[in-house]
Amino acid sequence: MSALSDCSTTVWASNATTIVGSPTGIADFNSTLLNGLIGIAVGTNDSIYVMDHGTYFRMQLFYPGSQLGIAIFNATFGSDLNQLSAVNALYIDVSGNIYILDTGNNRVTKWAPGASTGILVAGGNGQGSSLRKLSNPYDLFVEPNTSYIWIVDYNNCRIVKWINTSTATLAAGAGCGTQASQFYYPTGLFVDTSDSNTLYVADYWNHRIQKWLYGASSGTTVAGQSGVSGSALNQLNKPYTLTVDTSGSLYIVDYGNNRIVLWLLGATSGIVIGGTGVAGVLPDQLNSPYTVRLDSTGALIVTDHAPNMTSSSSSTTSVLTNSTPIATASQNTTIAVPLTTKSLTTSANSPTTILSASTSIANSVSTPAVVTPSTKVSTSTLVTTSQMSSSTNTITKLSSTSATSSLSTNHSFATRNSNSKLLVLLLFCFIMIFINN
């Protein structure tokens, strides 16, 4: 469940470009505009599944580079298996099955490709504290090999793992509290299947991220200060969800601070890579972010939902680019939607613009890596979704530039930059020879 990343040399851009929906906050319930955005999941080939609701729930699929949503299924409000209530999270497996955490019904249903109704796979036994019941679940993860379902059971301050529809086990949490063995109303989880199912939990009201080794009876705080909220870089304020890359770095949705924080392995403080700390609708702002997901290349997808939204809001998807002229290095884009203007389809109702931040690493970025002709500059991306009370929802992508090994020629922007420098040098030499003669 980890994604490739080299966080220590990453430079993150700060502005976004709309690629799906309305950049001006126009709300509607059609194939190009969203309303009442709930959640996002990343599927095969980094297609994006988006669930929103109006008078009913709908699941749409957006292929990379397309702003046209394809309806997968619709569901009315209710408790039958073809209905949903207060959805909190989604998960897509490799077969295209969609797992929906139906918080209002305290259950998880699985929707097979093409199905018009779900199958109960966890919960559904009413609200309660016994292991066979859930109480206001917030997040889920499905193990790819076993289909075991890990669920954040918010009101019960625990993480439960469902083996099948009738059997659940306690994975972590010994009641509500501040001790290392407890959670205080957790909201998010990440299961690192590449590290023996090591569990990371966003312990919301303890303002910390807890790491639990598989089978352990207590966790270790790896980010934030237990029981202390704040906006300093060594603090968190209501962390909502997180994800982890292959280097062990944490990408944390710092809900109360309206920002995304990168916490490197073993670090005592984080690095802000998204948001300004002030809620808003500008390209560099977030408004109550709450979910983070990874695509296959390491792109981060963040769903940002303002809880005090009044009426229907629109949703937009944005891309943040970072142009970095570095020797003859090239830029490899690692995002759900290819980061090129050609891949961003537009329409009259959903115009596309690109705001790029030109960054010279040699002059303005301090990095421990030495960029050489054999160095590859890779771009990872943060995608955020926001629902604003001021009538705008946004899904934004934050791109970054990081130095890693090996030569790549996927894009030629830096090569063109190098060629331009060579042309200037030759012209200068020609002028000097002419003067001397």
TASUL-V987845 format. One record per pair of residues at least 4 apart in sequence whose C-alpha atoms are under 7 Angstrom apart, sorted by the first residue. I is the first residue (numbers start at 0). J is the second residue. Records with the same first field share a line. If there is no record, write none. Layout:
I=J / J
//
This chain:
0=191 / 192 / 193
1=191 / 243 / 244 / 245
2=244 / 245 / 293 / 295 / 296 / 297
3=244 / 245 / 296 / 297
4=244 / 245 / 246 / 297
5=9 / 401 / 403
8=366 / 367 / 368 / 401 / 402
9=399 / 400 / 401 / 402
10=399 / 400 / 401
11=272 / 397 / 398 / 399 / 400
12=319 / 320 / 321 / 356 / 397 / 398 / 399
13=273 / 283 / 319 / 397
14=282 / 283 / 319 / 354
15=282 / 283 / 317 / 318 / 319 / 354 / 395 / 396 / 397
16=317 / 318 / 319 / 351 / 352 / 353 / 354
17=22 / 315 / 316 / 317 / 318 / 351 / 352
18=66 / 315 / 316 / 317 / 318 / 343 / 351
19=66 / 315 / 316 / 317 / 349
20=31 / 32 / 33 / 66 / 314 / 315 / 316 / 349
21=25 / 32 / 313 / 314 / 315 / 348 / 349
22=315 / 349
24=312 / 313 / 314 / 390 / 391 / 392
25=313
26=32 / 33 / 34 / 311 / 312 / 313
27=32 / 33 / 34 / 313
28=32 / 33 / 34 / 53
29=33
30=67 / 68 / 69
31=66 / 67 / 68
32=313 / 314
33=51 / 313 / 314
34=51 / 52 / 53 / 311 / 312 / 313 / 314
35=51 / 52 / 53 / 311 / 312
36=50 / 51 / 52 / 314 / 386
37=50 / 51 / 86 / 87
38=49 / 50 / 88 / 89 / 302
39=47 / 48 / 49 / 50 / 89 / 302
40=47 / 48 / 49 / 89 / 90 / 91
41=45 / 46 / 47 / 48 / 91 / 294
42=46 / 47 / 48 / 91
43=93
45=63 / 294 / 295 / 335
46=60 / 61 / 62 / 63 / 335
47=60 / 61 / 62
48=58 / 59 / 60 / 61
49=58 / 59 / 60
50=57 / 58 / 59
51=56 / 57 / 58
52=56 / 57
55=74 / 75 / 76
56=73 / 74 / 75
57=72 / 73 / 74
58=70 / 71 / 72 / 73
59=68 / 69 / 70 / 71
60=68 / 69 / 70 / 71
61=65 / 66 / 67 / 68 / 69
63=335 / 336 / 337
64=336 / 337 / 342 / 343 / 344
65=343 / 344
66=344
72=115
74=81 / 82 / 83
75=82 / 83
76=82 / 83 / 84
77=82 / 83 / 84
78=82 / 83 / 104
80=116 / 117 / 118
81=115 / 116 / 117
83=101
84=101 / 102 / 103 / 104
85=101 / 102 / 103
86=100 / 101 / 102 / 103
87=100 / 101 / 102 / 137 / 138
88=99 / 100 / 137 / 138 / 139
89=97 / 98 / 99 / 100
90=97 / 98 / 99 / 140
91=95 / 96 / 97 / 98
92=96 / 97 / 143
95=111 / 112
96=109 / 110 / 111 / 112
97=109 / 110 / 111
98=107 / 108 / 109 / 110
99=107 / 108 / 109
100=106 / 107 / 108 / 139
101=105 / 106 / 107
102=106 / 135 / 136 / 137
104=123
105=122 / 123 / 125 / 126 / 133 / 134 / 135 / 136
106=121 / 122 / 123
107=119 / 120 / 121 / 122
108=117 / 118 / 119 / 120
109=117 / 118 / 119 / 120
110=114 / 116 / 117 / 118
120=163 / 164
121=161 / 163 / 164
122=131 / 132 / 133
124=131 / 132
125=132
126=132 / 133 / 134
127=132 / 133 / 134
128=132 / 133 / 134 / 155
130=167 / 168
131=165 / 166 / 167
133=152
134=152 / 153 / 154 / 155
135=152 / 153 / 154
136=150 / 151 / 152 / 153
137=151 / 152 / 153 / 186 / 187
138=150 / 151 / 186 / 187 / 188
139=148 / 149 / 150 / 151
140=148 / 149 / 150
141=146 / 147 / 148 / 149
142=146 / 147 / 148
147=160 / 161 / 162
148=160 / 161 / 162
149=158 / 159 / 160 / 161
150=158 / 159 / 160
151=157 / 158 / 159 / 185 / 186 / 187 / 188
152=156 / 157 / 158 / 159
153=157 / 184 / 185 / 186
154=184
155=174
156=172 / 174 / 175 / 182 / 183 / 184 / 185
157=171 / 172 / 173 / 174 / 182
158=169 / 170 / 171 / 172
159=167 / 168 / 169 / 170
160=167 / 168 / 169 / 170
161=166 / 167 / 168
162=166 / 167
172=180 / 181 / 182
173=180 / 181
174=181 / 182
175=181 / 182 / 183 / 184
176=181 / 182 / 183
177=181 / 182 / 183 / 205 / 226
179=217 / 218 / 219
180=216 / 217 / 218
182=202
183=202 / 203 / 204 / 205
184=202 / 203 / 204
185=200 / 201 / 202 / 203
186=201 / 202 / 203 / 239 / 240
187=200 / 201 / 239 / 240 / 241
188=199 / 200 / 201 / 240 / 241
189=198 / 199 / 200 / 241 / 242
190=196 / 197 / 198 / 199
191=195 / 196 / 197 / 198
192=196 / 197
195=213
196=213
197=211 / 212 / 213
198=210 / 211 / 212 / 213
199=208 / 209 / 210 / 211
200=208 / 209 / 210
201=207 / 208 / 209 / 238 / 239 / 240 / 241
202=206 / 207 / 208 / 209 / 238
203=207 / 237 / 238 / 239
204=237
205=225 / 226
206=223 / 224 / 225 / 226 / 227 / 228 / 235 / 236 / 237 / 238
207=220 / 222 / 223 / 224 / 225 / 235 / 238
208=220 / 221 / 222 / 223
209=218 / 219 / 220 / 221
210=218 / 219 / 220 / 221
211=215 / 217 / 218 / 219
223=233 / 234 / 235
224=234
228=234 / 235 / 236
229=234 / 235 / 236
230=234 / 235 / 236 / 256
232=268 / 269 / 270
233=267 / 268 / 269
235=253
236=253 / 254 / 255 / 256
237=253 / 254 / 255
238=251 / 252 / 253 / 254
239=252 / 253 / 254 / 289 / 290
240=251 / 252 / 289 / 290 / 291
241=249 / 250 / 251 / 252 / 291
242=249 / 250 / 251 / 291 / 292
243=247 / 248 / 249 / 250
244=248 / 249
247=264
248=261 / 262 / 263 / 264
249=261 / 262 / 263
250=259 / 260 / 261 / 262
251=259 / 260 / 261
252=258 / 259 / 260 / 288 / 289 / 290 / 291
253=257 / 258 / 259 / 260
254=258 / 287 / 288 / 289
255=287
256=276
257=274 / 276 / 277 / 278 / 285 / 286 / 287 / 288
258=271 / 273 / 274 / 275 / 276 / 285
259=271 / 272 / 273 / 274
260=269 / 270 / 271 / 272
261=269 / 270 / 271 / 272
262=266 / 268 / 269 / 270
274=283 / 284 / 285
275=283 / 284
277=284
278=284 / 285 / 286
279=284 / 285 / 286
280=284 / 285
285=303 / 385
286=303 / 304 / 305 / 385 / 387
287=303 / 304 / 305
288=301 / 302 / 303 / 304 / 385
289=302 / 303 / 304
290=301 / 302
291=299 / 300 / 301 / 302
292=299 / 300 / 301
293=297 / 298 / 299 / 300
294=298 / 299 / 335
296=333 / 334
297=333 / 379
298=333 / 334 / 335 / 379 / 380 / 381
299=380 / 381 / 382
300=381 / 382 / 383
301=382 / 383 / 384
302=383 / 384 / 385 / 394
303=383 / 384 / 385 / 386
304=385 / 386 / 387
305=386 / 387 / 388
307=388
308=387 / 388
309=388
312=386 / 387 / 390 / 391 / 392
313=390 / 391 / 392
314=386 / 391 / 392 / 393 / 394
315=392 / 393 / 394
316=393 / 394 / 395
317=394 / 395 / 396
318=395 / 396 / 397
319=354 / 355 / 396 / 397 / 398
320=354 / 355 / 356 / 398
321=355 / 356 / 357 / 358 / 398 / 399
322=355 / 356 / 357 / 358
323=357 / 358 / 359 / 360
324=359 / 413 / 416
325=413
326=372 / 413 / 417
327=372 / 413 / 414 / 417
328=372 / 374 / 375 / 376 / 413 / 414
329=375 / 376 / 407 / 408 / 409 / 410 / 411 / 412 / 413 / 414
330=376 / 377 / 378 / 409 / 410
331=376 / 377 / 378 / 409 / 410
332=337 / 338 / 377 / 378 / 379
333=378 / 379 / 380
334=379 / 380
337=342
339=343
345=349 / 350 / 351
346=350
359=363 / 364
360=364
368=402
370=374 / 402
373=404 / 405 / 406
374=402 / 403 / 404 / 405 / 406
375=402 / 403 / 404 / 405 / 406 / 407
376=400 / 401 / 402 / 403
377=400 / 401 / 402
378=398 / 399 / 400 / 401
379=398 / 399 / 400
380=396 / 397 / 398 / 399
381=396 / 397 / 398
382=394 / 395 / 396 / 397
383=393 / 394 / 395 / 396
384=392 / 393 / 394 / 395
385=392 / 393 / 394
386=391 / 392 / 393
387=391 / 392
411=415
412=416
413=417
414=418
415=419
416=420
417=421
418=422
419=423
420=424
421=425
422=426
423=427
424=428
425=429
426=430
427=431
428=432
429=433
430=434
431=435
432=436
//
